[in-house]
Amino acid sequence: MSLRPPISSIRVALCLAALVTAAGAGAQTTLTLNVNNGTAVAVAKDDCTRTLTVNWALAGTGQSGCSGDHADLQIWVTNNTTCGLDPASGDTLVGTVLQSTWTTTGSGSFPLTVSSLPVFAGGTCPLADTQKDMKVCGYLKTAPVVLGGQCQEVKPATLPTITYDSQAPAAPVITSVVPQDKALLINFTASTDSTLVKVAYASALGPYNDGPSGPAATGSIKLDGLDNGVTYAVLIYAEDVAGNQSPASNAEAGTPVQSYGFFEKYQQAGGQTQGCAAAPAGALPLLALVWMSRRRRSMLGGGRS
Amino acid sequence: MRAIRTAAAAAALSLGALAGPAWAQAPGTVERPPGEVGSERTVGVEVKLGGFKPLIDREFGNAAGAPYATTFNDSSMLLFEGSGERQLYQAMGTAGVGVSAGYAEKYAPAVLETGADAAESTSLRLVPLSLFGVYRFDYAAHVWGIPLVPYVKAGLRYTIWWCSKGASLESTTDGGLAIGGRFGWGFTGGLSLLLDVFEPRLARDFDTDAGVNHSYLFAEFNFADVNNFYSGGFDLSGRYFTFGIAFEI
């Protein structure tokens, strides 16, 4: 009688071990976090009473909460660039999801008041001239359902960022003002944190008026609807993503000037075509078809052509 | 009115003459030249480029100071066109009907009262459309192996035009917009070079794999009178060459 186990028993044990390992390795739980359904949110000086929404979602198969430490999901906001396993001193705890409230999947949300963000730890909201990025963190441990599985760490793959920004961008600089027909083209440079520029303009007759606004990255913006021959002073402001407005740029002057395009020259030369005042270009073939069908009908009916 | 009738009648006759033989044949029973190999041909497509100078200044007798010459330095626009045609007759040559569409644009600085260049540009943009009949004498190419195919086209044209200054359409003196369309007619004469003769095996593979029977390079001369049948106003006529590549499928 041999002391070696039968070959068939070894095969069964190996198969079971492989299955257990595969179940443990393949069944990973993922944690997803976002703030206001995005991964980056900017809040400004005037947003102290604003409430953000931190959403969480756990998804996995064949997993449950680990019975040991970190069985519950903790979500917090930190001033640091990395999260660690627990909220550090000065971090803001957003909420805790008890292990008993979810099995293999779960989702929910927590409110987060701007004034409770860790950037204000030791101070009060608002803070002047401050720009700070904060990370939203989450951490828990899960265990495979199958026996003998090890608890696994679960962290979000992407950490949402909340930026508190009460720092106005630097004042943009108008590099040139190009006169156009009833318009001025304003070329400028703006700091990299500027997302928007706004134009203000004034003639000698009145105060500054609000002009158009446009993307800061374009480097130029057109101010139209002006009168030719009138000198206007123009200046621009930059805005960052949080809505902070920069000081005014340098003021520059420009005078719109009449110019003539090709069709104006054509008409000045006595050209007969007037363009399209009433019927758009696309309607002309239809008008022709109508004319041809009416003509055919009148010819068949012996009417006047 | 008389000119319009004459032009319309001529265009109709040209289309009718080309399409006429096809009406006598049932679809799928197109007679083919003896000796032609490959799958059945039914469609032709082509793309082409050329320099197009509209005869706008003809309205002003091409006098000094006429608007196109002074604005665009009397130079041509780059015209890109594509067309497709349905072949209806194949025996002593190939006849069919087709449509084409193109695009051309020309930019120049607008001018100030002093005559100096302004900071903003002005443009003339055209979209020429055409409905035409075509006849290609390809019998010699398919039967005798001479790789040159002369052809003619004739048909009606409609060209949409618009002018802009800066980023906006120009305004007209009556408060409208500088956009419109002009009708006309035109014909084309051209010569195609059958490329199959240079690589017959590749050509057969192209037919077997993609259904492209024949490939051509071509050059053609276009005569177009697009001025609402000589009724005055914007004259988008032209006399110009185009060059391109064509496929029969």
Interface residues (C-beta under 8 A of the other chain):
Chain A: V178 P179 Q180 D181 A183 L185 K222 V257 Q258 S259 Y260 G261 F262 F263 E264 K265 Y266 Q267 Q268 A269 G270 G271 Q272 T273 Q274 G275 C276 A277 A278 P280 A281 G282 L284 P285 A288
Chain B: I56 E59 F60 G65 A66 P67 Y68 T70 T71 F72 A108 A110 V111 L112 E113 A118 A119 E120 T122 S123 L124 Y158 I160 W161 W162 C163 S164 K165 G166 A167 E170 T172 T173 D174 G175 G176 L177 A178 I179 G180 G181 F183 G232 G233 F234
